[in-house]
């Protein structure tokens, strides 16, 4: 059984940094499209960053230059390093993975597909940034 186990999150002041982790417990994950989403007070999940199996990455405009997504295919861990955090970054962050999505479709699924139809979801981690 595959599943994603998240860790990280917490509370920081504006300008601070946090790192989120998402451990993939399963098999054959190196080819998976993986992404991070943020769910804010309105309830919708917005794509934050995606990473393809070949390590190509895409970011939401609001986090470019501040957030870094990376993956360790040997250990099976997805990371999101968040720096210079701002109050508007607050929310619940979810990792997602899907082995049926390849290449540039990874970016499209993260930022253009509102169905949230991913094969695997993490349980979420709360990030609170105070001003």
C-alpha positions as MATLAB code, in Angstrom:
seq = 'XXXXXXXXXXXXXXXXXXXXXXXXXXXXXXXXXXXXXXXXXXXXXXXXXXXXXXXXXXXXXXXXXXXXXXXXXXXXXXXXXXXXXXXXXXXXXXXXXXXXXXXXXXXXXXXXXXXXXXXXXXXXXXXXXXX';
ca = [
       0.000    0.000    0.000;
       1.380    3.374   -0.999;
       0.861    6.433    1.112;
       2.437    9.788    1.842;
       3.497   10.707    5.350;
       4.008   14.401    5.981;
       6.100   16.149    8.606;
       7.143   19.705    9.280;
       5.054   22.824    9.470;
       4.574   25.050   12.498;
       4.441   28.719   13.389;
       6.969   31.377   12.445;
       7.177   35.129   12.195;
       7.260   36.873    8.845;
      10.637   36.472    7.218;
      11.227   33.100    8.799;
      11.733   29.707    7.176;
      10.214   26.250    7.422;
      10.757   22.942    5.675;
       8.037   20.450    4.898;
       8.742   16.791    4.194;
       6.634   14.110    2.578;
       7.831   10.527    2.743;
       6.571    8.192    0.079;
       6.084    4.738    1.550;
       5.602    2.474   -1.363;
       7.267    1.284   -4.501;
       8.384    2.684   -7.828;
       7.926    6.280   -6.778;
      10.854    7.756   -8.693;
       8.722    8.218  -11.807;
       5.868    9.933   -9.994;
       4.781   13.515  -10.520;
       4.794   15.143   -7.079;
       3.491   18.484   -5.887;
       2.647   20.699   -2.938;
      -0.688   22.439   -2.449;
      -1.865   25.083    0.029;
      -5.358   25.235    1.414;
      -6.290   28.610    2.795;
      -9.323   29.888    4.736;
     -11.549   29.786    1.648;
     -11.100   26.006    1.477;
      -9.687   25.672   -2.031;
      -6.342   23.971   -2.649;
      -3.937   25.957   -4.768;
      -0.873   24.520   -6.422;
       2.346   25.800   -4.881;
       5.068   23.791   -6.619;
       5.474   20.684   -8.727;
       8.408   18.435   -9.580;
       8.577   15.914  -12.378;
      10.469   12.642  -12.270;
      13.307   14.340  -14.135;
      13.459   17.037  -11.459;
      11.925   19.782  -13.644;
      10.148   22.168  -11.290;
       7.370   24.745  -11.550;
       6.269   27.292   -8.969;
       3.294   29.515   -8.350;
       4.177   33.149   -9.054;
       3.599   34.092   -5.436;
       6.351   31.791   -4.154;
       8.987   32.043   -6.876;
      12.369   32.873   -5.429;
      11.244   32.008   -1.904;
      10.194   28.342   -2.024;
      12.172   25.363   -3.289;
      10.725   21.950   -4.095;
      13.055   18.984   -4.240;
      12.895   15.218   -4.125;
      15.198   12.454   -2.988;
      14.281    9.438   -5.070;
      16.634    7.163   -3.147;
      15.045    7.916    0.207;
      11.606    8.513   -1.287;
      11.131   11.969    0.249;
       9.661   15.145   -1.199;
      10.654   18.470    0.337;
       9.403   22.036    0.302;
      11.802   24.604    1.704;
       9.993   27.859    2.411;
      11.978   31.018    3.095;
      11.016   34.645    3.690;
       7.582   33.448    4.731;
       4.752   35.964    4.749;
       1.344   35.897    6.471;
      -0.365   35.142    3.177;
       1.604   31.889    3.007;
      -0.339   30.587    5.994;
      -2.515   27.559    5.462;
      -2.519   23.801    5.426;
       0.028   22.344    3.040;
      -0.593   19.017    1.328;
       1.745   16.865   -0.712;
       0.397   14.863   -3.622;
       1.773   12.205   -5.941;
       0.578   10.459   -9.066;
       2.389    7.825  -11.096;
       0.076    8.191  -14.082;
       1.155   11.764  -14.745;
       4.357   12.251  -16.694;
       6.390   15.052  -18.211;
       4.841   18.474  -18.572;
       1.468   17.055  -17.559;
       2.789   17.275  -14.011;
       2.787   21.065  -14.180;
      -0.629   21.141  -15.798;
      -2.154   18.840  -13.222;
      -0.765   20.957  -10.396;
      -1.737   24.392  -11.655;
      -4.550   23.915  -14.191;
      -6.585   20.931  -13.024;
      -9.094   21.777  -10.310;
     -10.328   18.213   -9.896;
      -7.704   17.381   -7.217;
      -7.791   13.857   -8.627;
      -4.379   12.701   -7.428;
      -3.635    9.096   -6.658;
      -2.047    9.892   -3.295;
      -2.449   12.755   -0.835;
      -0.658   13.536    2.393;
      -2.711   14.398    5.483;
      -1.622   18.028    5.562;
       0.624   20.202    7.711;
      -0.393   23.538    9.186;
       1.812   26.555    8.540;
       1.094   29.784   10.406;
       3.020   32.961    9.665;
       2.520   35.938   11.942;
       3.307   39.515   11.022;
];
